[in-house]
Amino acid sequence: MSQVIVVGCGYVGARVAAAERDRGARVLCLVRRAESAAGLRRRSLDAHAGDLDEPPAPSTLPSAGALIYYFAPPPPTGLVDSRLGGLLAAIPSGAAPRRVVLISTTGVYGDCGGAWVDESRPPAPQAERAHRRLDAERRLSTWCTDNEVQWVILRVPGIYGPGRLPRERLRAGTPVLAEAASPWSNRIHVDDLVTASLMAGHNPDAGGVYNVGDGRPSTMTDYFNRVADALGVPRPPQLDAREAERQLSAGIRSYLAESKRIDNRRMREELGVVLQYPDLSAGLAQCVAEERNPHTD
Protein backbone atom coordinates (compact mmCIF):
# COMPACT_ATOMS: atom_id res chain seq x y z
CA MET A 1 0.00 0.00 0.00
CA SER A 2 1.48 3.34 -1.04
CA GLN A 3 2.05 6.10 1.50
CA VAL A 4 0.53 9.53 0.99
CA ILE A 5 1.29 12.46 3.28
CA VAL A 6 -0.96 15.52 3.14
CA VAL A 7 0.65 18.51 4.83
CA GLY A 8 -2.06 21.02 5.62
CA CYS A 9 -5.46 19.31 5.74
CA GLY A 10 -7.87 22.19 5.63
CA TYR A 11 -10.65 22.86 3.16
CA VAL A 12 -8.79 21.35 0.19
CA GLY A 13 -6.31 19.03 1.88
CA ALA A 14 -8.94 17.08 3.81
CA ARG A 15 -10.80 16.37 0.58
CA VAL A 16 -7.63 15.20 -1.15
CA ALA A 17 -6.76 13.01 1.85
CA ALA A 18 -10.21 11.41 1.78
CA ALA A 19 -9.95 10.81 -1.96
CA GLU A 20 -6.54 9.16 -1.55
CA ARG A 21 -7.87 7.00 1.29
CA ASP A 22 -10.73 5.90 -0.96
CA ARG A 23 -8.17 4.98 -3.63
CA GLY A 24 -6.57 2.61 -1.13
CA ALA A 25 -3.55 4.66 -0.07
CA ARG A 26 -2.15 4.75 3.46
CA VAL A 27 -2.74 8.42 4.26
CA LEU A 28 -1.17 10.55 6.97
CA CYS A 29 -2.53 14.08 7.52
CA LEU A 30 -0.32 16.71 9.17
CA VAL A 31 -2.11 19.70 10.66
CA ARG A 32 -1.24 22.55 12.99
CA ARG A 33 -3.89 22.20 15.69
CA ALA A 34 -4.91 19.23 17.84
CA GLU A 35 -8.59 20.05 17.24
CA SER A 36 -8.06 19.76 13.49
CA ALA A 37 -6.36 16.39 13.92
CA ALA A 38 -9.24 15.15 16.07
CA GLY A 39 -11.74 16.26 13.44
CA LEU A 40 -9.88 14.39 10.72
CA ARG A 41 -9.70 11.25 12.85
CA ARG A 42 -13.49 11.40 13.21
CA ARG A 43 -13.54 11.21 9.40
CA SER A 44 -11.44 8.01 9.55
CA LEU A 45 -8.21 9.77 8.55
CA ASP A 46 -4.91 9.26 10.37
CA ALA A 47 -3.88 12.74 11.53
CA HIS A 48 -1.08 14.23 13.61
CA ALA A 49 -0.79 17.77 14.96
CA GLY A 50 2.50 19.63 14.76
CA ASP A 51 3.93 23.11 14.34
CA LEU A 52 5.66 23.54 10.98
CA ASP A 53 7.74 26.32 12.51
CA GLU A 54 9.43 23.61 14.61
CA PRO A 55 11.44 20.56 13.44
CA PRO A 56 8.99 17.81 12.40
CA ALA A 57 8.67 14.66 14.48
CA PRO A 58 10.36 11.61 12.91
CA SER A 59 7.01 9.76 12.85
CA THR A 60 5.58 12.38 10.50
CA LEU A 61 8.36 12.19 7.91
CA PRO A 62 7.71 10.27 4.70
CA SER A 63 8.92 6.81 3.92
CA ALA A 64 10.97 6.37 0.77
CA GLY A 65 8.84 6.67 -2.36
CA ALA A 66 5.89 8.41 -0.69
CA LEU A 67 3.68 10.98 -2.38
CA ILE A 68 3.55 14.32 -0.55
CA TYR A 69 0.85 16.93 -1.04
CA TYR A 70 1.99 20.22 0.48
CA PHE A 71 -1.00 22.49 1.10
CA ALA A 72 0.16 24.28 4.26
CA PRO A 73 0.28 28.08 4.13
CA PRO A 74 3.61 29.87 4.45
CA PRO A 75 4.37 32.05 7.48
CA PRO A 76 2.08 35.09 7.76
CA THR A 77 4.84 37.65 7.21
CA GLY A 78 8.08 38.03 5.30
CA LEU A 79 9.18 37.03 1.82
CA VAL A 80 10.20 33.38 2.35
CA ASP A 81 8.50 30.09 3.20
CA SER A 82 10.67 28.76 6.00
CA ARG A 83 8.06 26.11 6.83
CA LEU A 84 8.44 24.23 3.58
CA GLY A 85 12.20 24.70 3.75
CA GLY A 86 12.31 23.17 7.23
CA LEU A 87 10.26 20.13 6.22
CA LEU A 88 12.39 19.42 3.16
CA ALA A 89 15.61 19.81 5.14
CA ALA A 90 14.36 17.28 7.71
CA ILE A 91 13.77 14.47 5.20
CA PRO A 92 16.71 12.08 5.65
CA SER A 93 18.76 10.85 2.74
CA GLY A 94 17.40 7.54 1.56
CA ALA A 95 13.82 8.51 2.43
CA ALA A 96 13.09 10.85 -0.45
CA PRO A 97 9.49 10.89 -1.70
CA ARG A 98 8.73 9.92 -5.27
CA ARG A 99 6.80 13.15 -5.92
CA VAL A 100 5.79 16.37 -4.18
CA VAL A 101 2.70 18.34 -5.22
CA LEU A 102 2.65 21.96 -4.05
CA ILE A 103 -0.32 24.32 -4.11
CA SER A 104 0.87 27.81 -4.96
CA THR A 105 -1.02 30.85 -6.22
CA THR A 106 -1.63 32.66 -9.49
CA GLY A 107 -0.68 35.73 -7.45
CA VAL A 108 2.96 34.99 -8.30
CA TYR A 109 2.29 36.56 -11.72
CA GLY A 110 1.44 39.92 -10.14
CA ASP A 111 -0.58 42.46 -12.10
CA CYS A 112 -0.81 41.52 -15.77
CA GLY A 113 -3.08 44.34 -16.91
CA GLY A 114 -5.92 41.96 -17.72
CA ALA A 115 -3.83 39.87 -20.14
CA TRP A 116 -4.28 36.12 -20.60
CA VAL A 117 -1.54 34.37 -18.63
CA ASP A 118 -0.05 30.94 -19.25
CA GLU A 119 2.80 29.17 -17.48
CA SER A 120 5.44 30.71 -19.73
CA ARG A 121 4.91 34.16 -18.20
CA PRO A 122 7.72 35.05 -15.77
CA PRO A 123 6.56 35.51 -12.17
CA ALA A 124 6.45 39.10 -10.94
CA PRO A 125 4.81 39.00 -7.50
CA GLN A 126 3.65 42.23 -5.90
CA ALA A 127 2.08 41.24 -2.59
CA GLU A 128 4.21 39.77 0.21
CA ARG A 129 2.02 36.66 0.30
CA ALA A 130 2.83 36.01 -3.36
CA HIS A 131 6.56 36.46 -2.72
CA ARG A 132 6.31 33.75 -0.04
CA ARG A 133 4.56 31.41 -2.45
CA LEU A 134 7.16 31.99 -5.14
CA ASP A 135 9.89 31.30 -2.60
CA ALA A 136 8.16 27.98 -1.81
CA GLU A 137 8.05 27.11 -5.51
CA ARG A 138 11.75 27.79 -5.91
CA ARG A 139 12.71 25.91 -2.74
CA LEU A 140 10.71 22.89 -3.84
CA SER A 141 11.97 22.75 -7.42
CA THR A 142 15.58 23.14 -6.30
CA TRP A 143 15.34 20.49 -3.56
CA CYS A 144 13.52 18.03 -5.80
CA THR A 145 16.01 18.49 -8.62
CA ASP A 146 18.93 18.00 -6.25
CA ASN A 147 17.34 14.84 -4.78
CA GLU A 148 15.94 13.41 -8.04
CA VAL A 149 12.34 13.77 -6.87
CA GLN A 150 9.44 14.56 -9.19
CA TRP A 151 7.65 17.82 -8.48
CA VAL A 152 4.43 19.47 -9.56
CA ILE A 153 3.31 23.01 -8.75
CA LEU A 154 -0.33 24.03 -9.06
CA ARG A 155 -0.86 27.78 -9.32
CA VAL A 156 -4.35 28.32 -7.97
CA PRO A 157 -6.64 31.41 -7.96
CA GLY A 158 -9.66 31.96 -5.69
CA ILE A 159 -11.23 28.74 -4.41
CA TYR A 160 -14.97 28.46 -3.91
CA GLY A 161 -17.22 25.58 -2.93
CA PRO A 162 -19.78 24.39 -0.38
CA GLY A 163 -19.25 26.14 2.92
CA ARG A 164 -16.85 28.59 1.30
CA LEU A 165 -19.27 31.12 -0.17
CA PRO A 166 -19.17 34.69 1.23
CA ARG A 167 -22.56 34.47 2.95
CA GLU A 168 -21.75 36.65 5.95
CA ARG A 169 -20.11 39.33 3.83
CA LEU A 170 -23.17 39.53 1.61
CA ARG A 171 -25.59 39.52 4.54
CA ALA A 172 -23.62 42.36 6.12
CA GLY A 173 -23.92 44.39 2.92
CA THR A 174 -20.16 44.86 2.62
CA PRO A 175 -19.57 46.94 -0.53
CA VAL A 176 -17.55 45.97 -3.58
CA LEU A 177 -15.77 47.94 -6.27
CA ALA A 178 -17.97 49.18 -9.10
CA GLU A 179 -18.24 46.62 -11.89
CA ALA A 180 -16.74 48.94 -14.50
CA ALA A 181 -13.59 49.45 -12.39
CA SER A 182 -13.24 45.90 -11.09
CA PRO A 183 -10.23 43.97 -12.45
CA TRP A 184 -10.23 40.49 -13.96
CA SER A 185 -10.12 37.67 -11.41
CA ASN A 186 -10.16 33.88 -11.61
CA ARG A 187 -11.48 30.97 -9.60
CA ILE A 188 -11.80 27.20 -9.29
CA HIS A 189 -14.41 24.98 -7.63
CA VAL A 190 -12.92 22.95 -4.79
CA ASP A 191 -13.94 19.63 -6.38
CA ASP A 192 -12.07 20.52 -9.57
CA LEU A 193 -9.03 21.53 -7.52
CA VAL A 194 -9.13 18.12 -5.82
CA THR A 195 -9.23 16.49 -9.26
CA ALA A 196 -6.26 18.58 -10.40
CA SER A 197 -4.36 17.64 -7.24
CA LEU A 198 -4.97 13.91 -7.77
CA MET A 199 -3.91 14.16 -11.41
CA ALA A 200 -0.77 16.01 -10.29
CA GLY A 201 -0.07 13.19 -7.87
CA HIS A 202 -0.76 10.25 -10.15
CA ASN A 203 -0.45 11.22 -13.82
CA PRO A 204 2.90 9.63 -14.71
CA ASP A 205 3.65 12.42 -17.17
CA ALA A 206 2.89 15.27 -14.73
CA GLY A 207 5.71 17.66 -13.98
CA GLY A 208 6.46 21.34 -13.66
CA VAL A 209 3.97 24.17 -13.26
CA TYR A 210 0.26 24.18 -14.09
CA ASN A 211 -2.24 27.00 -13.90
CA VAL A 212 -5.45 25.79 -12.27
CA GLY A 213 -8.71 27.59 -12.95
CA ASP A 214 -12.07 27.17 -14.62
CA GLY A 215 -10.93 29.19 -17.63
CA ARG A 216 -13.87 31.61 -17.27
CA PRO A 217 -12.43 34.74 -15.64
CA SER A 218 -14.75 37.53 -14.62
CA THR A 219 -14.49 40.30 -12.06
CA MET A 220 -14.61 40.02 -8.29
CA THR A 221 -17.75 42.15 -8.37
CA ASP A 222 -19.38 39.78 -10.83
CA TYR A 223 -18.49 36.89 -8.51
CA PHE A 224 -20.15 38.50 -5.49
CA ASN A 225 -23.19 39.41 -7.56
CA ARG A 226 -23.53 35.86 -8.87
CA VAL A 227 -23.16 34.38 -5.41
CA ALA A 228 -25.78 36.78 -4.06
CA ASP A 229 -28.19 35.74 -6.81
CA ALA A 230 -27.55 32.04 -6.14
CA LEU A 231 -28.18 32.51 -2.41
CA GLY A 232 -31.22 34.71 -2.93
CA VAL A 233 -29.80 37.69 -1.03
CA PRO A 234 -29.37 41.31 -2.19
CA ARG A 235 -26.38 42.14 -4.34
CA PRO A 236 -23.71 44.18 -2.52
CA PRO A 237 -23.54 47.96 -2.94
CA GLN A 238 -20.85 49.23 -5.31
CA LEU A 239 -18.22 51.88 -4.69
CA ASP A 240 -16.27 54.00 -7.14
CA ALA A 241 -12.47 53.85 -6.99
CA ARG A 242 -12.15 56.81 -4.63
CA GLU A 243 -14.74 55.45 -2.19
CA ALA A 244 -13.15 52.00 -2.37
CA GLU A 245 -9.78 53.42 -1.36
CA ARG A 246 -11.39 54.80 1.80
CA GLN A 247 -13.73 51.95 2.70
CA LEU A 248 -12.24 48.65 1.58
CA SER A 249 -9.60 46.84 3.63
CA ALA A 250 -5.96 46.84 2.62
CA GLY A 251 -6.18 43.11 1.95
CA ILE A 252 -9.07 43.46 -0.49
CA ARG A 253 -7.41 46.45 -2.17
CA SER A 254 -4.26 44.39 -2.74
CA TYR A 255 -6.31 41.79 -4.65
CA LEU A 256 -8.02 44.53 -6.63
CA ALA A 257 -4.61 45.91 -7.65
CA GLU A 258 -4.00 42.85 -9.85
CA SER A 259 -5.80 41.94 -13.04
CA LYS A 260 -5.18 38.79 -15.07
CA ARG A 261 -7.00 36.07 -16.97
CA ILE A 262 -5.65 32.60 -16.30
CA ASP A 263 -5.13 30.23 -19.23
CA ASN A 264 -5.85 26.64 -18.10
CA ARG A 265 -5.04 24.80 -21.32
CA ARG A 266 -1.98 23.02 -19.96
CA MET A 267 -4.01 21.78 -16.99
CA ARG A 268 -6.67 20.36 -19.31
CA GLU A 269 -4.59 19.10 -22.19
CA GLU A 270 -1.40 17.91 -20.48
CA LEU A 271 -2.39 17.18 -16.89
CA GLY A 272 -5.65 15.65 -18.10
CA VAL A 273 -8.14 17.49 -15.87
CA VAL A 274 -11.77 17.35 -16.98
CA LEU A 275 -13.66 20.07 -15.13
CA GLN A 276 -16.91 19.19 -13.40
CA TYR A 277 -17.75 22.87 -12.96
CA PRO A 278 -16.36 24.84 -15.93
CA ASP A 279 -18.34 27.97 -15.07
CA LEU A 280 -19.88 29.73 -12.09
CA SER A 281 -23.44 28.78 -12.99
CA ALA A 282 -22.73 25.07 -12.62
CA GLY A 283 -20.42 25.51 -9.64
CA LEU A 284 -22.71 27.76 -7.61
CA ALA A 285 -25.71 25.51 -8.24
CA GLN A 286 -23.75 22.59 -6.78
CA CYS A 287 -22.61 24.66 -3.78
CA VAL A 288 -26.13 25.73 -2.88
CA ALA A 289 -27.50 22.20 -3.35
CA GLU A 290 -24.82 20.65 -1.13
CA GLU A 291 -25.17 23.29 1.56
CA ARG A 292 -28.88 22.48 1.72
CA ASN A 293 -28.20 18.73 1.80
CA PRO A 294 -24.70 18.28 3.27
CA HIS A 295 -22.94 14.93 3.19
CA THR A 296 -19.89 13.58 4.99
CA ASP A 297 -17.00 11.44 3.79
C-alpha positions as CSV (number, residue, x, y, z in Angstrom):
1,M,0.0,0.0,0.0
2,S,1.5,3.3,-1.0
3,Q,2.0,6.1,1.5
4,V,0.5,9.5,1.0
5,I,1.3,12.5,3.3
6,V,-1.0,15.5,3.1
7,V,0.7,18.5,4.8
8,G,-2.1,21.0,5.6
9,C,-5.5,19.3,5.7
10,G,-7.9,22.2,5.6
11,Y,-10.6,22.9,3.2
12,V,-8.8,21.4,0.2
13,G,-6.3,19.0,1.9
14,A,-8.9,17.1,3.8
15,R,-10.8,16.4,0.6
16,V,-7.6,15.2,-1.2
17,A,-6.8,13.0,1.8
18,A,-10.2,11.4,1.8
19,A,-9.9,10.8,-2.0
20,E,-6.5,9.2,-1.6
21,R,-7.9,7.0,1.3
22,D,-10.7,5.9,-1.0
23,R,-8.2,5.0,-3.6
24,G,-6.6,2.6,-1.1
25,A,-3.5,4.7,-0.1
26,R,-2.1,4.8,3.5
27,V,-2.7,8.4,4.3
28,L,-1.2,10.5,7.0
29,C,-2.5,14.1,7.5
30,L,-0.3,16.7,9.2
31,V,-2.1,19.7,10.7
32,R,-1.2,22.5,13.0
33,R,-3.9,22.2,15.7
34,A,-4.9,19.2,17.8
35,E,-8.6,20.0,17.2
36,S,-8.1,19.8,13.5
37,A,-6.4,16.4,13.9
38,A,-9.2,15.1,16.1
39,G,-11.7,16.3,13.4
40,L,-9.9,14.4,10.7
41,R,-9.7,11.2,12.8
42,R,-13.5,11.4,13.2
43,R,-13.5,11.2,9.4
44,S,-11.4,8.0,9.6
45,L,-8.2,9.8,8.5
46,D,-4.9,9.3,10.4
47,A,-3.9,12.7,11.5
48,H,-1.1,14.2,13.6
49,A,-0.8,17.8,15.0
50,G,2.5,19.6,14.8
51,D,3.9,23.1,14.3
52,L,5.7,23.5,11.0
53,D,7.7,26.3,12.5
54,E,9.4,23.6,14.6
55,P,11.4,20.6,13.4
56,P,9.0,17.8,12.4
57,A,8.7,14.7,14.5
58,P,10.4,11.6,12.9
59,S,7.0,9.8,12.9
60,T,5.6,12.4,10.5
61,L,8.4,12.2,7.9
62,P,7.7,10.3,4.7
63,S,8.9,6.8,3.9
64,A,11.0,6.4,0.8
65,G,8.8,6.7,-2.4
66,A,5.9,8.4,-0.7
67,L,3.7,11.0,-2.4
68,I,3.5,14.3,-0.6
69,Y,0.9,16.9,-1.0
70,Y,2.0,20.2,0.5
71,F,-1.0,22.5,1.1
72,A,0.2,24.3,4.3
73,P,0.3,28.1,4.1
74,P,3.6,29.9,4.4
75,P,4.4,32.1,7.5
76,P,2.1,35.1,7.8
77,T,4.8,37.6,7.2
78,G,8.1,38.0,5.3
79,L,9.2,37.0,1.8
80,V,10.2,33.4,2.3
81,D,8.5,30.1,3.2
82,S,10.7,28.8,6.0
83,R,8.1,26.1,6.8
84,L,8.4,24.2,3.6
85,G,12.2,24.7,3.8
86,G,12.3,23.2,7.2
87,L,10.3,20.1,6.2
88,L,12.4,19.4,3.2
89,A,15.6,19.8,5.1
90,A,14.4,17.3,7.7
91,I,13.8,14.5,5.2
92,P,16.7,12.1,5.6
93,S,18.8,10.8,2.7
94,G,17.4,7.5,1.6
95,A,13.8,8.5,2.4
96,A,13.1,10.9,-0.4
97,P,9.5,10.9,-1.7
98,R,8.7,9.9,-5.3
99,R,6.8,13.2,-5.9
100,V,5.8,16.4,-4.2
101,V,2.7,18.3,-5.2
102,L,2.6,22.0,-4.0
103,I,-0.3,24.3,-4.1
104,S,0.9,27.8,-5.0
105,T,-1.0,30.9,-6.2
106,T,-1.6,32.7,-9.5
107,G,-0.7,35.7,-7.5
108,V,3.0,35.0,-8.3
109,Y,2.3,36.6,-11.7
110,G,1.4,39.9,-10.1
111,D,-0.6,42.5,-12.1
112,C,-0.8,41.5,-15.8
113,G,-3.1,44.3,-16.9
114,G,-5.9,42.0,-17.7
115,A,-3.8,39.9,-20.1
116,W,-4.3,36.1,-20.6
117,V,-1.5,34.4,-18.6
118,D,-0.1,30.9,-19.2
119,E,2.8,29.2,-17.5
120,S,5.4,30.7,-19.7
121,R,4.9,34.2,-18.2
122,P,7.7,35.0,-15.8
123,P,6.6,35.5,-12.2
124,A,6.5,39.1,-10.9
125,P,4.8,39.0,-7.5
126,Q,3.7,42.2,-5.9
127,A,2.1,41.2,-2.6
128,E,4.2,39.8,0.2
129,R,2.0,36.7,0.3
130,A,2.8,36.0,-3.4
131,H,6.6,36.5,-2.7
132,R,6.3,33.8,0.0
133,R,4.6,31.4,-2.4
134,L,7.2,32.0,-5.1
135,D,9.9,31.3,-2.6
136,A,8.2,28.0,-1.8
137,E,8.0,27.1,-5.5
138,R,11.7,27.8,-5.9
139,R,12.7,25.9,-2.7
140,L,10.7,22.9,-3.8
141,S,12.0,22.8,-7.4
142,T,15.6,23.1,-6.3
143,W,15.3,20.5,-3.6
144,C,13.5,18.0,-5.8
145,T,16.0,18.5,-8.6
146,D,18.9,18.0,-6.3
147,N,17.3,14.8,-4.8
148,E,15.9,13.4,-8.0
149,V,12.3,13.8,-6.9
150,Q,9.4,14.6,-9.2
151,W,7.7,17.8,-8.5
152,V,4.4,19.5,-9.6
153,I,3.3,23.0,-8.7
154,L,-0.3,24.0,-9.1
155,R,-0.9,27.8,-9.3
156,V,-4.3,28.3,-8.0
157,P,-6.6,31.4,-8.0
158,G,-9.7,32.0,-5.7
159,I,-11.2,28.7,-4.4
160,Y,-15.0,28.5,-3.9
161,G,-17.2,25.6,-2.9
162,P,-19.8,24.4,-0.4
163,G,-19.2,26.1,2.9
164,R,-16.8,28.6,1.3
165,L,-19.3,31.1,-0.2
166,P,-19.2,34.7,1.2
167,R,-22.6,34.5,2.9
168,E,-21.7,36.6,5.9
169,R,-20.1,39.3,3.8
170,L,-23.2,39.5,1.6
171,R,-25.6,39.5,4.5
172,A,-23.6,42.4,6.1
173,G,-23.9,44.4,2.9
174,T,-20.2,44.9,2.6
175,P,-19.6,46.9,-0.5
176,V,-17.5,46.0,-3.6
177,L,-15.8,47.9,-6.3
178,A,-18.0,49.2,-9.1
179,E,-18.2,46.6,-11.9
180,A,-16.7,48.9,-14.5
181,A,-13.6,49.4,-12.4
182,S,-13.2,45.9,-11.1
183,P,-10.2,44.0,-12.5
184,W,-10.2,40.5,-14.0
185,S,-10.1,37.7,-11.4
186,N,-10.2,33.9,-11.6
187,R,-11.5,31.0,-9.6
188,I,-11.8,27.2,-9.3
189,H,-14.4,25.0,-7.6
190,V,-12.9,22.9,-4.8
191,D,-13.9,19.6,-6.4
192,D,-12.1,20.5,-9.6
193,L,-9.0,21.5,-7.5
194,V,-9.1,18.1,-5.8
195,T,-9.2,16.5,-9.3
196,A,-6.3,18.6,-10.4
197,S,-4.4,17.6,-7.2
198,L,-5.0,13.9,-7.8
199,M,-3.9,14.2,-11.4
200,A,-0.8,16.0,-10.3
201,G,-0.1,13.2,-7.9
202,H,-0.8,10.3,-10.2
203,N,-0.5,11.2,-13.8
204,P,2.9,9.6,-14.7
205,D,3.6,12.4,-17.2
206,A,2.9,15.3,-14.7
207,G,5.7,17.7,-14.0
208,G,6.5,21.3,-13.7
209,V,4.0,24.2,-13.3
210,Y,0.3,24.2,-14.1
211,N,-2.2,27.0,-13.9
212,V,-5.4,25.8,-12.3
213,G,-8.7,27.6,-13.0
214,D,-12.1,27.2,-14.6
215,G,-10.9,29.2,-17.6
216,R,-13.9,31.6,-17.3
217,P,-12.4,34.7,-15.6
218,S,-14.8,37.5,-14.6
219,T,-14.5,40.3,-12.1
220,M,-14.6,40.0,-8.3
221,T,-17.7,42.2,-8.4
222,D,-19.4,39.8,-10.8
223,Y,-18.5,36.9,-8.5
224,F,-20.2,38.5,-5.5
225,N,-23.2,39.4,-7.6
226,R,-23.5,35.9,-8.9
227,V,-23.2,34.4,-5.4
228,A,-25.8,36.8,-4.1
229,D,-28.2,35.7,-6.8
230,A,-27.6,32.0,-6.1
231,L,-28.2,32.5,-2.4
232,G,-31.2,34.7,-2.9
233,V,-29.8,37.7,-1.0
234,P,-29.4,41.3,-2.2
235,R,-26.4,42.1,-4.3
236,P,-23.7,44.2,-2.5
237,P,-23.5,48.0,-2.9
238,Q,-20.8,49.2,-5.3
239,L,-18.2,51.9,-4.7
240,D,-16.3,54.0,-7.1
241,A,-12.5,53.9,-7.0
242,R,-12.1,56.8,-4.6
243,E,-14.7,55.5,-2.2
244,A,-13.2,52.0,-2.4
245,E,-9.8,53.4,-1.4
246,R,-11.4,54.8,1.8
247,Q,-13.7,52.0,2.7
248,L,-12.2,48.6,1.6
249,S,-9.6,46.8,3.6
250,A,-6.0,46.8,2.6
251,G,-6.2,43.1,2.0
252,I,-9.1,43.5,-0.5
253,R,-7.4,46.5,-2.2
254,S,-4.3,44.4,-2.7
255,Y,-6.3,41.8,-4.7
256,L,-8.0,44.5,-6.6
257,A,-4.6,45.9,-7.6
258,E,-4.0,42.9,-9.8
259,S,-5.8,41.9,-13.0
260,K,-5.2,38.8,-15.1
261,R,-7.0,36.1,-17.0
262,I,-5.7,32.6,-16.3
263,D,-5.1,30.2,-19.2
264,N,-5.8,26.6,-18.1
265,R,-5.0,24.8,-21.3
266,R,-2.0,23.0,-20.0
267,M,-4.0,21.8,-17.0
268,R,-6.7,20.4,-19.3
269,E,-4.6,19.1,-22.2
270,E,-1.4,17.9,-20.5
271,L,-2.4,17.2,-16.9
272,G,-5.6,15.7,-18.1
273,V,-8.1,17.5,-15.9
274,V,-11.8,17.3,-17.0
275,L,-13.7,20.1,-15.1
276,Q,-16.9,19.2,-13.4
277,Y,-17.7,22.9,-13.0
278,P,-16.4,24.8,-15.9
279,D,-18.3,28.0,-15.1
280,L,-19.9,29.7,-12.1
281,S,-23.4,28.8,-13.0
282,A,-22.7,25.1,-12.6
283,G,-20.4,25.5,-9.6
284,L,-22.7,27.8,-7.6
285,A,-25.7,25.5,-8.2
286,Q,-23.8,22.6,-6.8
287,C,-22.6,24.7,-3.8
288,V,-26.1,25.7,-2.9
289,A,-27.5,22.2,-3.4
290,E,-24.8,20.6,-1.1
291,E,-25.2,23.3,1.6
292,R,-28.9,22.5,1.7
293,N,-28.2,18.7,1.8
294,P,-24.7,18.3,3.3
295,H,-22.9,14.9,3.2
296,T,-19.9,13.6,5.0
297,D,-17.0,11.4,3.8
